Amino acid sequence: MKEIILDTETTGISVKDGHRIVEIGCLELENLIPTKNKFHCYLNPERKVSEKAYQVHGYSDEFLSKQIKFGEVAQEFLDFIKGKRLIIHNAEFDLGHINNELYLSGKNKIENEIVDTLILAREKYPGSPVSLDALCKRFRIDNSKRAQHTALIDCDLLSKVYINLTDQKEPTLDLQNIVQDSTEINQNISYYKKVIKPTPEEIKKHKDYLKLNLKKNYFN
């Protein structure tokens, strides 16, 4: 089963306010094991980055103005994720922005199967912090490189978080089968007892030992 860990960085929070994507990162997993396949690009959002967004990812307007536009890589992106499950932390945010970019590029919205690790974490740890940083701390994942949010670093961390979130439960003991298996094993084992007869000297020593202990118990 191939899956894609996906993350984006944007100029701001709301698509309704005209905010756009400035970075897309995708890492491929196969049976929960990272492959060497990845998709990554910086994008020219054709607008200014909000101050809050700049504080999060650190991509300046000058840097982004020199990057390609989403429409230039839209098909390559769609080909990369085609037929694969997408693993996203807070999927509503990223999908809203991606589908907006696809719409602006004349493409259809994403129809992939989606797993939202934010929802998984809330279900597994109700009432606990479920940000990416909080989950890294819970699972003892080193996130020291995450001084600022960047798509590929976040994808790498999320891949490790996802593996921990989807960890299988410990198998329960089937006592009935264990008892049955033990009975079958016992039925298939032959026991051999070797009878050892004591020598006359050993019999005499044993009788003397008994007499001595009988006297001690009587006088005590």
Secondary structure in CASP SS format (residue, H / E / C, confidence):
PFRMAT SS
TARGET T0000
AUTHOR 0000-0000-0000
METHOD secondary structure of the structure
MODEL  1
M C 1.00
K E 1.00
E E 1.00
I E 1.00
I E 1.00
L E 1.00
D E 1.00
T E 1.00
E E 1.00
T E 1.00
T C 1.00
G C 1.00
I C 1.00
S C 1.00
V C 1.00
K C 1.00
D C 1.00
G C 1.00
H C 1.00
R C 1.00
I E 1.00
V E 1.00
E E 1.00
I E 1.00
G E 1.00
C E 1.00
L E 1.00
E E 1.00
L E 1.00
E E 1.00
N C 1.00
L C 1.00
I E 1.00
P E 1.00
T E 1.00
K E 1.00
N E 1.00
K E 1.00
F E 1.00
H E 1.00
C E 1.00
Y E 1.00
L E 1.00
N C 1.00
P C 1.00
E C 1.00
R C 1.00
K C 1.00
V C 1.00
S C 1.00
E H 1.00
K H 1.00
A H 1.00
Y H 1.00
Q H 1.00
V H 1.00
H H 1.00
G C 1.00
Y C 1.00
S C 1.00
D H 1.00
E H 1.00
F H 1.00
L H 1.00
S H 1.00
K C 1.00
Q C 1.00
I E 1.00
K C 1.00
F H 1.00
G H 1.00
E H 1.00
V H 1.00
A H 1.00
Q H 1.00
E H 1.00
F H 1.00
L H 1.00
D H 1.00
F H 1.00
I H 1.00
K C 1.00
G C 1.00
K C 1.00
R E 1.00
L E 1.00
I E 1.00
I E 1.00
H C 1.00
N C 1.00
A H 1.00
E H 1.00
F H 1.00
D H 1.00
L H 1.00
G H 1.00
H H 1.00
I H 1.00
N H 1.00
N H 1.00
E H 1.00
L H 1.00
Y H 1.00
L H 1.00
S C 1.00
G C 1.00
K C 1.00
N C 1.00
K C 1.00
I C 1.00
E C 1.00
N C 1.00
E C 1.00
I E 1.00
V E 1.00
D E 1.00
T H 1.00
L H 1.00
I H 1.00
L H 1.00
A H 1.00
R H 1.00
E H 1.00
K H 1.00
Y C 1.00
P C 1.00
G C 1.00
S C 1.00
P C 1.00
V C 1.00
S C 1.00
L H 1.00
D H 1.00
A H 1.00
L H 1.00
C H 1.00
K H 1.00
R H 1.00
F C 1.00
R C 1.00
I C 1.00
D C 1.00
N C 1.00
S C 1.00
K C 1.00
R C 1.00
A C 1.00
Q C 1.00
H C 1.00
T C 1.00
A H 1.00
L H 1.00
I H 1.00
D H 1.00
C H 1.00
D H 1.00
L H 1.00
L H 1.00
S H 1.00
K H 1.00
V H 1.00
Y H 1.00
I H 1.00
N H 1.00
L H 1.00
T C 1.00
D C 1.00
Q C 1.00
K C 1.00
E C 1.00
P C 1.00
T C 1.00
L C 1.00
D C 1.00
L H 1.00
Q H 1.00
N H 1.00
I H 1.00
V H 1.00
Q H 1.00
D H 1.00
S H 1.00
T H 1.00
E H 1.00
I H 1.00
N H 1.00
Q H 1.00
N C 1.00
I C 1.00
S C 1.00
Y C 1.00
Y C 1.00
K C 1.00
K C 1.00
V C 1.00
I C 1.00
K C 1.00
P C 1.00
T C 1.00
P H 1.00
E H 1.00
E H 1.00
I H 1.00
K H 1.00
K H 1.00
H H 1.00
K H 1.00
D H 1.00
Y H 1.00
L H 1.00
K H 1.00
L H 1.00
N H 1.00
L H 1.00
K H 1.00
K H 1.00
N H 1.00
Y H 1.00
F H 1.00
N C 1.00
END
